[in-house]
């Protein structure tokens, strides 16, 4: 299961290799080169896994994410600090109100936590809410990619083995340890269109079709939706396979979790002569917890990876399959949030659409360091794992700023004036720099309904210079996407800048979307999430069908209903959240 592609020669000199590679990482922190830092840490992780030192390997996998963004955050912090301390310099940047966002000590490469390595990782996890489960997906390093130069907006990535790392938080660490599993690349992935080819073609070609007859454009979008569905199916059954059970959040009802554990513990008491290590037992719990989403063959495969005794394995498989049959209620069980840390080469995939997590609260974050930093920025307002949002009247909207979506403007403004009459905003005209920045600095919620993400009105560097108070809901095409710059530059997006500015969470779209579905998603989400009476939305959609309207204060939990509002699958799959879980104060 946790296996390596390295040979016996690597094993015999693993300690020397680790020592040499760590010397390479000991370069001055400000001289870190992101892609190199990632590759070296992945190599060290492989060596530690080879030595059966799992926690050390996991630590280095967590270091293999967002190195460039961490460095940018430190540099930006120091720059803002200089601007704040020297007002004369600030005056030269008219219109920019400098303030500190994320504190740099949580993302620095030479901080005390960083120096403690795996012990520092455990300290970070222990500080965060017990409701959170962090799942990190990291592609194994490919030596041939070390010097590969990628053309801009051109994906040539090939599937590799995938590390799935599950990191419990808070008090949960008293019962569970961080655990990792490495899954093989999909069978038959060489010499045929891969999931990388499919998602790139769907989102970068078909969904960008704008010219031609309406029927041709509609056909291109239908083709894109079909391709995205194929990607989701392959991610689930072809790539993650049985280990997709590790993606589930903790059960909200503790009694249900006790039943999961009891299923395994009862079998093991009959085979006391077999020594089952804590890691295998923990993974068996996870397989049982997710059994209702797995096939019998997948359950059998998972158990075979964990247990060598044939008699015990048979009894475990029978018990888990029986549990699966008797506990279909777990398909509807309420679960705590999962926060994904996704490899930059995997970020475009619609992980939130996987059947096993589709109905549960999920968000994304660039690395464990940024999650830890965001937690410390908002911990005084976090209750039961959610950052509370209040002051309903403190909302601001920008609708149709480019003045070419008049029908959307009419419908959305009519809804907003009825649902949130105390909100202020502008529609049908471009916002000024001052209007845009003031909304982010002084309001609780910021709604943007227009093209892209608004950075043609307020630059990304201006956003990262502030301390953003508002929670941005960005309903434009590719508003939450990471931009591929080509070469060896790591992808980045405006959501990175919002989180760098201490914004708790950002909602947006991964790729090009259509106006009708996006309007329905926007209205349904606001109607159900915000306090106060919900409106009858039976007449909102042009087709006349009713939009769901059930009250749900947890924003991530509500995204599932919002996705189901869309008629087009590609529009549903585009909706994501980046940041920490948030909840409307009732």
C-alpha positions in Angstrom: 0.0 0.0 0.0 2.4 2.7 1.2 5.0 1.7 -1.4 7.8 3.3 -3.2 9.2 3.1 -6.8 12.7 3.3 -5.4 15.1 0.3 -5.4 17.2 -1.5 -2.8 20.1 0.8 -3.5 18.0 3.8 -2.3 17.1 1.9 0.8 20.6 1.1 1.7 21.7 4.7 1.5 18.5 6.4 2.5 20.0 8.1 5.5 22.8 9.6 3.5 20.4 10.7 0.7 18.1 12.4 3.3 21.0 14.1 4.9 22.3 15.5 1.5 18.8 16.6 0.4 18.2 18.4 3.7 21.4 20.3 3.2 20.0 21.4 -0.1 16.8 22.7 1.7 18.9 24.5 4.2 19.5 27.4 1.7 18.5 30.8 3.0 14.7 30.8 3.2 14.4 33.9 1.0 16.3 31.9 -1.7 13.7 29.1 -1.9 12.7 28.1 -5.5 9.2 26.7 -5.3 9.3 23.8 -7.8 12.7 22.7 -6.6 11.6 22.9 -3.0 8.6 20.8 -3.8 10.5 18.2 -5.7 13.2 17.8 -3.0 10.6 17.4 -0.2 8.7 14.8 -2.2 12.0 12.9 -2.7 12.7 13.1 1.0 9.2 11.9 1.8 9.6 8.8 -0.4 12.9 8.0 1.4 11.2 8.2 4.8 8.3 6.1 3.6 10.9 3.5 2.4 12.3 3.6 6.0 8.8 3.1 7.4 9.0 6.5 9.1 5.5 7.6 8.1 5.1 10.8 10.1 8.4 12.2 8.9 7.3 11.4 5.3 4.0 13.1 5.9 5.7 16.2 7.2 7.8 16.5 4.0 4.7 16.0 1.9 3.1 18.9 3.6 6.2 21.0 2.8 5.7 20.1 -0.9 2.8 22.5 -1.3 2.6 26.3 -1.9 6.3 27.1 -1.3 6.2 30.1 -3.8 3.0 31.4 -2.2 4.5 31.2 1.3 7.6 33.1 0.1 5.3 35.8 -1.5 3.4 36.1 1.7 6.5 36.7 3.7 7.8 39.3 1.2 4.4 41.0 1.0 4.3 41.2 4.8 7.7 42.8 5.0 6.7 45.2 2.2 3.5 46.2 4.0 5.3 46.6 7.3 7.7 49.1 5.6 4.8 51.0 4.1 2.9 51.1 7.4 5.9 52.3 9.4 6.9 54.9 6.7 3.7 56.9 5.9 5.6 59.0 3.4 6.1 55.9 1.2 2.5 55.0 1.6 1.4 58.3 0.2 3.1 57.4 -3.0 0.6 54.5 -3.3 -2.6 56.6 -3.5 -5.8 54.7 -3.0 -4.1 51.7 -1.3 -4.7 51.3 2.5 -1.9 49.1 3.7 -2.6 46.7 6.6 -1.3 43.4 7.7 -3.1 40.2 6.7 -1.8 36.8 7.5 1.0 36.8 10.1 4.2 35.7 8.4 5.5 33.5 11.3 3.0 30.8 10.4 4.2 30.4 6.8 7.9 31.2 7.2 10.5 28.5 6.3 12.7 29.2 9.4 10.0 29.6 12.0 10.1 27.7 15.3 7.4 25.3 14.1 9.3 24.7 10.8 12.4 23.9 12.7 10.5 21.2 14.7 9.6 19.5 11.5 7.1 16.6 12.2 6.6 17.8 15.8 5.8 21.2 14.5 3.2 19.7 12.1 1.6 18.0 15.1 1.6 21.2 17.0 -0.2 23.0 14.1 -2.8 20.3 13.9 -3.4 20.1 17.6 -4.2 23.9 17.8 -6.9 23.7 15.1 -10.6 22.8 15.7 -11.4 19.1 16.3 -14.2 19.4 13.7 -11.7 19.8 10.9 -10.2 17.0 8.8 -7.4 17.9 6.5 -6.9 15.7 3.4 -3.9 16.4 1.3 -3.5 15.0 -2.3 0.1 15.1 -3.6 1.4 13.7 -6.8 4.6 11.7 -6.5 7.6 13.5 -8.0 8.7 12.4 -11.5 12.4 13.0 -12.0 11.9 13.7 -15.7 9.7 16.7 -14.8 12.4 18.5 -12.8 13.5 20.7 -15.8 10.3 20.5 -17.9 9.1 23.9 -19.2 5.4 24.0 -19.6 3.8 26.2 -22.3 1.3 28.7 -20.9 -2.2 27.3 -20.6 -1.1 24.0 -22.0 -1.5 20.9 -19.9 0.9 18.0 -20.6 0.7 16.4 -17.1 0.6 12.6 -16.9 -0.9 10.7 -14.0 1.6 9.5 -11.3 1.2 7.6 -8.1 -0.8 9.7 -5.6 -0.2 10.3 -1.9 -3.4 10.6 0.1 -2.7 12.1 3.5 -5.3 12.4 6.2 -4.6 14.8 9.0 -7.0 14.9 12.0 -7.1 18.1 14.0 -7.5 19.2 17.6 -8.5 16.7 20.2 -9.1 14.1 17.5 -5.3 13.6 17.5 -5.7 11.9 20.8 -7.4 9.0 19.0 -6.1 9.2 15.5 -2.7 9.7 14.0 -1.9 11.4 10.7 -1.9 8.6 8.1 -0.9 8.3 4.4 -1.7 5.9 1.6 -0.1 5.9 -1.8 -2.2 4.7 -4.7 -1.0 3.7 -8.1 -1.7 5.7 -11.2 -4.8 4.6 -13.1 -4.3 1.4 -15.1 -4.1 2.0 -18.8 -3.4 5.7 -18.4 -0.4 5.6 -20.7 -1.0 6.0 -24.5 -4.6 7.2 -24.2 -6.4 10.4 -23.3 -5.9 10.9 -19.5 -8.0 12.7 -17.0 -5.6 15.6 -17.4 -6.3 15.7 -21.1 -10.0 15.5 -20.6 -10.4 18.2 -18.0 -8.1 20.5 -19.9 -10.0 20.0 -23.2 -13.3 20.4 -21.5 -12.5 23.6 -19.5 -10.0 25.3 -21.8 -11.5 24.5 -25.2 -15.2 23.4 -25.2 -16.4 25.8 -22.5 -14.6 28.7 -24.1 -16.5 28.3 -27.4 -18.2 31.7 -27.9 -18.5 32.0 -31.7 -20.8 30.2 -34.0 -24.5 29.2 -34.0 -26.3 28.9 -30.6 -26.8 25.2 -31.3 -23.0 24.7 -31.8 -22.2 26.6 -28.5 -24.8 24.5 -26.6 -23.4 21.3 -28.1 -19.8 22.3 -27.0 -21.1 22.9 -23.5 -22.9 19.5 -23.4 -19.7 17.9 -24.6 -17.7 19.6 -21.8 -20.2 18.4 -19.2 -19.9 14.9 -20.4 -16.1 15.0 -20.3 -16.1 16.4 -16.8 -18.5 13.6 -15.7 -16.0 11.1 -17.1 -13.2 12.8 -15.2 -15.2 12.5 -11.9 -15.9 8.9 -12.5 -12.3 8.1 -13.3 -11.0 10.1 -10.3 -13.4 8.1 -8.0 -13.1 4.5 -9.4 -9.9 4.6 -11.4 -7.5 6.8 -9.4 -8.6 6.9 -5.7 -10.4 3.6 -5.8 -11.0 2.1 -2.3 -8.9 4.8 -0.6 -11.5 7.5 -1.5 -12.9 6.5 1.9 -10.1 8.7 3.4 -11.8 11.8 2.0 -14.8 11.6 4.3 -15.1 14.1 7.2 -15.8 12.9 10.7 -19.3 11.8 11.6 -21.2 14.5 13.5 -23.0 11.8 15.6 -20.4 10.2 17.9 -22.6 7.1 18.3 -22.4 6.3 14.6 -18.6 6.5 14.9 -18.6 4.1 17.8 -20.6 1.6 15.7 -18.0 1.9 13.0 -15.2 1.0 15.4 -17.2 -1.7 17.0 -17.5 -3.5 13.7 -13.7 -3.9 13.5 -13.0 -4.4 17.2 -15.5 -7.3 17.5 -13.8 -9.2 14.7 -10.3 -8.5 16.1 -11.2 -9.9 19.6 -11.7 -13.3 17.9 -8.1 -13.1 16.5 -6.1 -11.9 19.4 -3.0 -13.9 18.4 -2.7 -11.6 15.3 -1.0 -8.3 16.1 -2.9 -5.6 14.3 -0.9 -2.3 14.5 -2.7 1.0 15.2 -2.2 2.3 11.7 -3.9 -0.7 10.1 -6.7 -0.6 12.6 -7.2 3.1 12.0 -7.4 2.5 8.2 -9.8 -0.4 8.7 -12.1 2.0 10.7 -11.9 4.4 7.7 -12.8 1.6 5.2 -15.8 0.7 7.4 -16.8 4.3 7.7 -16.8 4.7 3.9 -18.1 1.2 3.1 -21.5 2.4 1.9 -19.7 4.2 -0.9 -17.4 1.3 -1.8 -18.0 -1.9 -3.8 -17.4 -5.4 -2.2 -14.3 -5.8 -4.5 -12.9 -2.5 -3.2 -13.5 -3.5 0.4 -11.7 -6.8 -0.2 -8.8 -5.0 -1.9 -8.4 -2.6 1.0 -8.5 -5.3 3.7 -5.9 -7.3 1.7 -3.5 -4.4 1.8 -3.8 -4.1 5.6 -4.1 -7.7 6.9 -1.9 -10.7 5.9 -3.7 -13.4 7.9 -6.2 -15.0 5.5 -8.7 -16.0 8.3 -8.8 -12.6 9.9 -9.0 -10.9 6.4 -12.0 -13.1 5.5 -13.8 -12.3 8.8 -13.1 -8.6 8.4 -14.4 -8.5 4.8 -17.6 -10.3 5.8 -18.1 -8.0 8.8 -17.5 -4.8 6.7 -19.8 -6.0 3.9 -22.5 -6.8 6.5 -22.0 -3.3 8.1 -22.3 -1.8 4.6 -25.7 -3.6 4.0 -27.1 -2.7 7.4 -26.0 0.9 7.6 -27.2 2.6 4.4 -28.2 5.4 6.7 -24.6 6.6 6.6 -25.2 7.7 3.0 -27.2 10.6 4.5 -25.2 11.0 7.8 -24.2 14.5 8.6 -20.4 15.0 8.6 -17.9 17.6 9.7 -15.9 19.7 7.1 -13.1 18.5 5.1 -10.4 20.9 4.0 -8.5 19.8 0.9 -4.9 20.6 0.2 -4.5 19.8 -3.5 -1.4 19.4 -5.6 -1.2 22.3 -8.0 -1.4 19.9 -10.9 -4.6 18.5 -9.5 -6.4 21.8 -8.6 -8.4 22.0 -11.8 -10.2 18.7 -11.0 -13.7 19.0 -9.6 -13.0 17.0 -6.4 -16.1 18.4 -4.8 -18.3 16.4 -7.3 -17.0 13.0 -6.2 -20.0 11.0 -5.0 -18.4 10.2 -1.7 -18.1 13.9 -0.6 -20.6 15.6 -2.9 -23.1 16.2 -0.2 -20.7 17.2 2.5 -18.9 20.5 3.4 -15.6 20.8 1.5 -13.2 23.7 1.0 -9.7 24.0 -0.4 -6.5 25.6 1.0 -3.0 25.9 -0.6 -1.1 24.3 2.3 -1.2 23.4 6.0 0.7 26.6 6.8 -2.0 28.8 5.3 -4.7 26.9 7.1 -2.9 27.3 10.4 -2.3 31.0 9.7 -6.0 31.6 8.8 -7.1 29.7 12.0 -5.0 32.1 14.1 -6.4 35.1 12.3 -10.0 34.1 13.1 -9.8 31.8 16.1 -11.7 34.2 18.3 -14.7 34.0 16.0 -14.6 30.3 15.4 -17.4 28.2 17.1 -17.8 24.5 16.5 -15.3 24.6 13.6 -16.9 27.5 11.7 -15.9 31.1 11.5 -19.0 33.1 12.3 -20.2 35.9 10.0 -22.7 38.5 11.3 -24.1 41.9 10.6 -26.4 41.1 7.7 -27.0 44.7 6.8 -23.2 45.1 6.1 -23.3 43.7 2.6 -22.2 45.3 -0.7 -22.8 44.1 -4.3 -21.4 44.9 -7.7 -23.7 43.6 -10.5 -23.0 43.9 -14.2 -20.1 46.3 -14.0 -19.2 45.8 -17.6 -22.7 46.8 -18.7 -23.3 43.9 -21.1 -25.4 41.6 -18.9 -28.6 43.7 -18.6 -31.0 40.8 -18.1 -28.8 39.4 -15.3 -28.6 42.8 -13.7 -32.4 43.3 -13.7 -33.1 39.9 -12.1 -30.4 40.0 -9.5 -30.9 43.6 -8.4 -34.7 43.0 -8.0 -33.9 39.9 -5.8 -31.3 41.8 -3.7 -33.6 44.8 -3.1 -36.2 42.4 -1.8 -34.0 40.0 0.1 -31.4 42.3 1.6 -32.9 45.8 1.4 -30.2 47.2 3.8 -27.3 46.2 1.5 -25.7 48.9 -0.6 -24.2 48.4 -4.0 -23.8 49.5 -7.6 -25.1 48.0 -10.8 -24.8 48.7 -14.5 -21.6 50.7 -14.1 -18.0 50.2 -13.3 -16.9 50.6 -9.7 -14.2 53.0 -8.7 -11.1 51.8 -7.0 -12.3 53.4 -3.8 -15.8 51.7 -4.0 -14.3 48.3 -4.5 -11.6 48.5 -1.8 -13.9 50.2 0.7 -16.4 47.3 0.3 -13.7 44.8 1.1 -12.4 46.7 4.1 -15.7 47.7 5.7 -18.4 45.2 4.8 -19.2 41.7 6.0 -20.2 40.2 2.7 -19.0 41.2 -0.8 -21.0 40.0 -3.8 -19.5 40.3 -7.3 -21.7 39.3 -10.3 -19.9 40.2 -13.5 -17.1 39.0 -15.8 -14.1 37.2 -14.2 -13.3 38.2 -10.6 -13.1 42.0 -10.7 -9.4 42.4 -10.8 -9.8 44.7 -13.8 -11.2 47.1 -11.3 -9.0 46.4 -8.3 -5.6 44.8 -8.9 -4.5 41.7 -7.1 -1.6 43.4 -5.5 -3.9 46.0 -4.0 -6.0 43.2 -2.5 -3.0 41.6 -1.0 -1.9 44.9 0.5 -5.1 45.2 2.6 -6.7 43.3 5.4 -9.9 42.1 3.9 -12.9 42.0 6.2 -15.6 41.0 3.8 -16.3 37.5 2.7 -16.1 37.6 -1.2 -18.7 35.7 -3.3 -17.3 36.0 -6.8 -19.7 34.7 -9.4 -17.8 35.3 -12.5 -16.1 33.0 -15.0 -12.9 31.5 -13.6 -13.1 33.7 -10.6 -11.6 31.1 -8.2 -9.2 29.5 -10.8 -5.5 29.3 -10.4 -3.9 30.9 -13.5 -1.4 28.9 -15.4 1.6 31.1 -16.3 3.7 28.5 -18.0 7.4 27.8 -17.5 8.3 26.8 -14.0 6.1 29.4 -12.4 3.6 27.9 -10.0 -0.1 28.7 -10.7 -1.7 31.4 -8.6 -5.0 33.3 -8.5 -6.9 36.1 -6.9 -8.2 33.8 -4.2 -4.6 33.4 -3.0 -4.5 37.2 -2.6 -7.7 37.3 -0.6 -6.6 34.6 1.8 -3.2 36.3 2.1 -5.2 39.4 3.1 -6.7 37.3 6.0 -10.1 36.8 4.3 -11.6 33.7 5.9 -13.2 32.2 2.8 -13.8 32.9 -0.9 -16.5 31.4 -3.1 -16.0 31.3 -6.8 -15.9 29.5 -10.1 -13.1 27.3 -11.5 -13.8 27.9 -15.2 -16.2 29.5 -17.7 -19.8 29.4 -16.7 -23.1 30.5 -18.1 -25.2 33.4 -16.8 -28.5 31.7 -16.3 -27.2 28.9 -14.1 -24.8 31.2 -12.2 -27.6 33.6 -11.4 -29.7 30.7 -10.0 -26.8 29.5 -7.9 -26.2 33.1 -6.6 -29.9 33.6 -5.7 -30.4 30.2 -4.1 -27.2 30.5 -2.0 -28.0 33.9 -0.7 -31.7 33.2 -0.1 -30.9 30.1 2.0 -27.8 31.3 3.8 -28.6 34.8 4.9 -30.8 35.4 8.0 -34.4 36.6 7.6 -37.4 35.2 5.7 -36.6 33.4 2.5 -38.3 34.5 -0.7 -40.4 32.5 -3.1 -38.2 31.9 -6.1 -40.7 30.0 -8.2 -40.6 32.7 -10.9 -36.9 33.4 -10.9 -35.8 30.7 -13.4 -37.0 31.3 -16.9 -38.1 27.7 -17.2 -40.4 28.2 -14.2 -39.1 25.4 -12.0 -38.8 26.1 -8.3 -35.4 26.8 -6.8 -34.7 25.0 -3.6 -34.9 27.3 -0.5 -34.0 25.7 2.8 -32.3 27.6 5.6 -28.7 26.5 6.1 -26.3 28.8 8.1 -23.1 26.8 7.2 -21.9 28.1 3.8 -19.9 25.0 2.8 -22.8 22.7 3.5 -25.1 24.9 1.4 -22.8 24.7 -1.7 -24.2 21.2 -2.4 -27.7 22.6 -2.8 -26.3 25.5 -4.8 -24.6 23.1 -7.2 -27.8 21.1 -7.7 -29.5 24.3 -8.7 -27.6 24.4 -12.0 -29.0 22.7 -15.1 -25.6 22.2 -16.7 -23.2 19.8 -15.0 -20.1 21.9 -15.9 -21.6 24.9 -14.1 -22.3 22.8 -11.0 -18.8 21.4 -11.0 -17.2 24.9 -11.3 -18.4 26.1 -7.9 -15.8 25.8 -5.2 -14.7 27.4 -1.9 -11.2 28.3 -0.7 -10.5 29.0 2.9 -12.0 27.9 6.2 -15.6 26.9 7.0 -17.9 29.8 7.7 -21.3 30.0 9.3 -23.9 32.8 9.4 -24.6 33.9 12.9 -28.3 33.4 13.6 
